[in-house]
Amino acid sequence: MNFKEKAQALQPNIVEWRRDIHMHPEVSFKEFRTSQVIKDHLTKLGIEILPIESGTSVVGLIRGGKPGKTFAMRADFDALPMQEEADVPFKSVNDGVMHSCGHDTHAAMLMGVAQIMNEVKDEMHGNIKLIFQAAEEMFPGGAKGLVEAGVLENPKVDAIMAYHIGTGQDTGKVTFKPGASHAAPDKVTIKIIGLGGHGAGPHRCIDPVAIAGNLIVALQNIVSRNVDPLDSAVVTIGAIHGGTKENIIADDVTMLLTVRTLKPETRDFVHKRIKEICDGVALSHNAKIEVTPEYGYPALFNDADFVHKWAIPSTAKIIGEENIELNYVPTMGGEDMSYYLQKVPGLIGSLGARNAEKGCVHGGHNSKFMVDEDAFWIGTASLCQTAWDYLNAEENI
């Protein structure tokens, strides 16, 4: 089965689908048009849409002509609340919303997978589950709800795969990360409650701004002095809000933190230390400090056996093994693909789409983010090939 040729032939369609989705971006949990576009595509192909109730997400099922296992592929399709500055003919028509993380391409590539695999289903063992997932960009994310709604059951999913496109590597390259790949991203809100008053009489007040200064220094010691240097953790204070005028001591100050960890035990420890430090600083300044953690996605671990046994050999058939890179250094970014990978083996790979000649150089979440469309057929073909090889392997029949 020549999936390379099939995907290359479908490339113009994938580009068209992507450009349509890109022009009409929708933020997390409100992807109503995008969801309908995907449903219409699957319905036109005669692909069964499973009755899984999970917001705007869409799940399709291709039943093979022969018995076997079930292979799932996932694509997210939400956009971000930011203004697009890229100068392209298919620029966002929705003010203040743009696809600046490539999720439009993920959806289009999986639409391509749906069309190709549906054409060869009679010769295929097992099933393919197409998971078009909403809301990767916003907690609690779309994956958690889908897993709770039973997306990995009926039929039971045996393996899962996805790609995230980006400009971190050139078009034609693919990277896999066996093992730890993405961190657990958490949010912490710290509210310092003091006693406001006139700036000329600080001795009669409890100054939350001064206390915040103490906290900034103390919290940085968690990573530098409490976490093993060979481990990974991030504590970033991204925002501080407090005060209105130079001669007024504020009543309170709010600090917003992002906490990133890879190990569950490190995650628990960092949150514990944040609370301990806040309690200690509050006591020393006779203030009250409230700490409210919001736990995000779990850390993501790609299955190393799946990477080496299935992903690499199958992808090599599409682009050659010389264009496949292995990277054992995780990113501290988060990804809710982790919810699926907690349950079944699989991976999320990185699909290269950097092309300086086309201006495809800006990173994700940038207002000028744009990817090289020549990467699309590679993602589609690689997903098709991996699914086919896995399902039709003698051990899985």
C-alpha positions in Angstrom: 0.0 0.0 0.0 1.6 3.2 -1.1 0.5 5.8 1.4 3.1 8.3 0.3 1.6 8.5 -3.2 -1.9 8.6 -1.8 -1.1 11.5 0.6 0.8 13.4 -2.1 -2.2 13.1 -4.4 -4.5 14.4 -1.6 -2.2 17.3 -0.7 -4.2 20.0 -2.5 -7.3 18.9 -0.6 -5.5 18.9 2.8 -4.3 22.4 2.0 -7.8 23.5 1.1 -9.3 22.1 4.3 -6.6 23.6 6.4 -7.0 27.1 4.9 -10.7 27.0 5.4 -10.3 26.1 9.1 -7.5 28.6 9.5 -9.7 31.4 8.1 -12.5 30.6 10.6 -10.7 30.0 13.9 -12.6 29.3 17.1 -11.4 29.3 20.7 -11.5 26.3 23.1 -14.9 24.8 23.8 -16.6 27.0 21.2 -15.4 25.3 18.0 -18.9 24.9 16.6 -18.2 25.6 12.9 -15.0 23.6 12.9 -16.8 20.7 14.5 -19.5 20.8 11.9 -16.9 20.9 9.0 -15.4 17.7 10.4 -18.7 16.0 10.8 -19.7 16.9 7.3 -16.4 15.5 5.9 -16.8 12.2 7.8 -20.5 11.9 6.8 -19.7 12.5 3.1 -17.1 9.7 3.3 -19.7 7.4 5.0 -17.6 7.1 8.1 -19.4 6.3 11.3 -19.5 9.1 13.9 -19.6 7.6 17.4 -22.2 9.0 19.9 -19.6 10.2 22.4 -20.9 13.3 24.2 -17.9 15.6 24.9 -18.6 19.1 23.7 -17.5 20.0 20.2 -15.2 17.0 19.8 -15.9 14.5 17.0 -15.0 10.8 16.9 -15.1 8.8 13.8 -14.7 5.0 13.4 -13.5 3.2 10.3 -14.2 -0.6 10.6 -11.8 -2.7 8.7 -12.9 -5.6 6.5 -11.0 -8.1 8.6 -10.9 -8.6 12.4 -8.1 -7.1 14.5 -7.1 -4.4 17.0 -8.0 -0.7 17.1 -5.6 2.1 16.3 -6.5 5.7 17.3 -5.2 8.9 15.9 -5.9 12.3 17.5 -6.0 15.9 16.2 -6.9 19.0 18.2 -8.6 21.8 16.4 -9.0 24.8 18.7 -7.5 28.3 18.1 -6.0 31.0 20.4 -7.5 34.3 21.5 -4.9 36.6 19.7 -4.8 38.8 16.6 -3.3 37.3 13.5 -0.5 39.4 11.9 0.6 36.9 9.2 0.1 38.3 5.7 -1.6 35.4 4.0 -4.7 35.2 1.7 -6.4 32.9 4.2 -5.9 35.1 7.2 -8.3 34.8 10.1 -11.7 36.6 9.5 -12.5 36.3 13.2 -11.1 39.4 15.0 -8.9 38.5 18.0 -8.8 34.8 17.2 -6.1 32.9 15.2 -4.7 29.4 14.7 -1.2 30.2 16.0 -0.4 26.7 17.2 -1.1 24.6 14.1 -4.2 22.9 15.3 -5.9 23.7 12.0 -3.3 21.7 10.2 -3.7 18.8 12.7 -7.4 18.6 11.9 -6.8 18.8 8.1 -4.2 16.1 8.1 -6.5 13.8 10.1 -9.3 14.6 7.6 -6.8 13.3 5.0 -6.1 10.2 7.0 -9.9 9.6 7.2 -10.3 9.7 3.4 -7.3 7.5 2.6 -7.9 4.9 5.2 -11.6 4.7 4.4 -10.6 3.9 0.8 -8.5 0.9 1.9 -10.7 -0.3 4.8 -11.8 -3.6 3.1 -8.2 -4.8 3.1 -7.5 -3.6 6.7 -7.5 -5.6 9.8 -9.1 -4.1 12.8 -10.4 -0.5 13.2 -9.2 3.1 13.1 -10.6 5.6 15.6 -10.3 9.2 14.4 -10.3 11.5 17.5 -10.9 15.2 16.5 -10.4 16.8 19.9 -11.6 20.2 21.0 -10.0 22.5 23.5 -6.3 21.5 23.9 -5.4 25.1 24.8 -7.6 25.6 27.8 -7.9 23.7 31.1 -9.4 21.2 31.8 -8.8 20.5 28.1 -10.8 18.3 25.7 -8.9 15.0 26.2 -9.9 14.5 29.8 -13.6 14.7 29.0 -13.2 12.4 26.0 -11.4 9.7 28.0 -14.1 10.0 30.7 -16.8 9.7 28.1 -15.3 6.4 26.9 -13.4 7.4 23.7 -10.8 4.7 24.3 -13.5 2.0 24.6 -16.1 0.3 22.3 -14.0 -0.7 20.5 -11.1 -0.7 22.9 -8.1 1.3 21.6 -4.9 -0.6 21.6 -2.5 2.2 20.5 -2.7 5.9 19.7 -0.6 8.4 17.7 -0.6 12.1 17.0 1.6 14.8 15.6 2.2 18.4 16.6 3.4 20.6 13.8 6.0 23.3 14.3 8.8 25.5 13.0 11.4 24.1 15.3 12.7 21.8 12.6 12.7 21.9 8.8 10.0 20.6 6.5 10.6 16.9 5.8 11.9 16.1 9.2 10.1 14.3 12.0 11.2 14.0 15.7 10.1 11.4 18.2 10.8 11.6 21.9 10.8 8.2 23.7 9.9 8.6 27.3 9.3 11.9 29.0 8.1 14.4 26.4 6.0 17.2 28.0 5.7 18.6 31.5 2.7 18.9 33.7 1.6 22.5 33.5 -0.1 23.9 36.7 -1.3 27.3 37.7 -1.1 28.8 41.2 -2.8 31.9 42.3 -1.3 33.6 45.4 -3.3 36.4 47.1 -1.5 38.4 49.8 -3.9 40.1 52.1 -2.4 43.0 54.0 -3.7 46.2 55.5 -3.9 49.3 53.3 -3.4 52.9 54.1 -1.4 56.0 53.4 2.0 55.6 51.8 3.4 58.2 54.3 2.5 55.9 57.2 3.7 52.4 56.3 4.2 51.5 60.0 0.4 51.6 60.4 -0.1 49.2 57.5 0.8 45.7 56.3 2.2 46.3 52.9 1.3 43.4 50.5 3.6 44.9 47.8 6.6 44.6 50.0 5.6 41.1 51.0 5.3 40.2 47.3 8.9 41.2 46.9 9.9 38.8 49.6 7.9 36.0 48.0 9.5 36.6 44.6 12.9 35.9 46.0 11.9 33.0 48.3 9.9 31.2 45.6 12.9 31.2 43.2 14.8 29.2 45.7 12.5 26.2 45.2 14.0 25.2 41.9 17.5 26.5 42.5 17.9 25.1 46.0 15.2 22.5 46.7 14.9 20.5 43.4 17.6 18.0 42.3 19.6 19.7 39.6 19.2 16.5 37.5 15.4 16.8 37.8 13.3 19.4 35.9 11.0 22.0 37.4 9.9 25.5 36.6 8.4 28.1 38.9 7.6 31.3 36.9 5.8 34.3 38.4 4.0 35.6 35.3 1.9 38.3 36.7 1.6 40.6 39.8 -1.4 42.8 40.3 -1.8 45.3 43.2 -2.0 48.9 44.1 -3.5 51.9 42.3 -1.4 55.0 43.2 2.1 55.8 44.5 1.0 57.1 47.9 -1.5 54.3 48.6 -0.5 51.1 50.3 -2.7 48.4 48.8 -5.0 46.1 50.7 -3.9 43.1 48.7 -1.7 41.8 45.9 -2.4 38.9 43.6 0.4 36.8 42.0 0.0 34.3 39.2 2.4 31.5 38.8 3.0 28.7 36.3 4.6 25.5 37.7 6.0 22.9 35.3 7.3 19.4 36.4 7.9 16.0 34.9 7.8 13.7 37.9 4.6 13.3 40.0 6.6 13.4 43.2 8.4 16.6 42.1 5.0 18.1 41.2 3.7 17.3 44.7 6.9 18.6 46.4 7.0 21.9 44.5 3.3 22.7 45.4 4.1 21.7 49.0 7.0 24.1 49.1 5.0 27.0 47.6 2.5 26.6 50.4 5.1 26.3 53.1 7.0 29.4 51.9 3.8 31.4 51.7 2.8 30.4 55.2 6.2 31.3 56.5 6.3 34.7 54.8 2.7 35.5 56.0 3.7 34.7 59.6 6.8 36.8 59.4 4.9 39.8 58.1 1.7 39.4 60.1 -0.3 39.0 56.9 -2.6 36.5 55.4 -1.6 34.6 52.2 -4.1 32.4 50.3 -2.6 29.8 47.9 -4.9 28.3 45.2 -3.4 25.7 43.0 -5.0 24.6 39.7 -3.6 21.3 38.5 -3.3 21.1 34.7 -2.6 18.2 32.4 -0.4 15.2 33.6 3.1 15.0 32.3 3.3 13.2 28.9 5.3 10.1 28.3 5.7 8.5 24.9 5.9 4.7 24.8 9.5 3.9 23.9 8.6 0.5 22.5 6.0 2.0 20.3 8.4 4.6 19.0 11.1 2.1 18.0 8.8 -0.8 16.9 6.2 1.1 14.9 6.6 4.8 14.5 10.2 4.9 13.2 10.0 1.9 10.7 6.6 3.2 9.4 7.7 6.8 9.1 10.9 5.8 7.4 8.9 4.3 4.6 7.5 7.8 4.0 10.5 10.1 4.4 13.5 7.8 5.0 15.1 7.0 8.3 17.8 9.8 7.7 15.0 12.4 8.2 13.8 11.0 11.5 15.4 12.4 14.7 15.3 11.1 18.2 15.3 13.6 21.0 15.4 12.5 24.7 15.2 16.0 26.1 11.6 16.9 27.1 9.9 20.2 26.7 8.4 22.0 29.7 5.3 22.8 27.7 2.1 20.9 28.4 -0.1 18.8 26.1 -3.3 17.0 27.1 -2.5 14.1 24.8 -1.1 12.8 28.1 -4.5 11.7 29.2 -4.7 9.1 26.3 -1.1 8.0 26.8 -1.8 7.3 30.5 -4.2 4.6 29.3 -2.8 3.1 26.1 0.7 3.0 24.4 1.5 5.5 21.7 3.1 8.8 21.1 2.9 12.4 19.9 5.6 13.2 17.4 6.9 16.6 16.1 6.3 17.3 12.5 8.8 19.8 11.0 7.3 22.7 9.0 10.1 25.3 9.0 10.9 27.0 5.7 12.8 30.3 5.9 12.3 31.0 2.2 8.5 31.0 2.7 8.7 33.0 6.0 7.7 30.0 8.1 10.1 30.7 11.0 8.0 32.1 13.8 7.2 29.8 16.7 3.9 28.7 18.0 1.7 31.3 19.9 3.2 34.0 17.8 1.0 36.4 15.9 2.9 35.7 12.7 3.0 32.0 13.1 2.8 30.1 9.8 3.9 26.7 8.7 5.1 25.2 5.5 2.1 23.5 3.8 4.5 21.0 2.1 4.6 19.2 5.5 1.0 18.3 5.4 1.1 15.2 3.2 4.0 13.9 5.3 2.0 14.0 8.5 -1.0 12.3 6.8 1.1 9.6 5.1 3.1 8.8 8.2 -0.1 8.4 10.3 -1.7 6.2 7.7 1.4 4.0 7.3 1.9 3.6 11.0 -1.8 2.6 11.5 -1.6 0.2 8.6 1.6 -1.5 9.7 0.3 -1.8 13.3 -3.1 -3.2 12.4 -1.9 -5.6 9.7 1.1 -7.0 11.7 0.8 -10.7 12.1 1.0 -10.4 15.9 -2.0 -8.0 16.0 -4.3 -10.0 13.7 
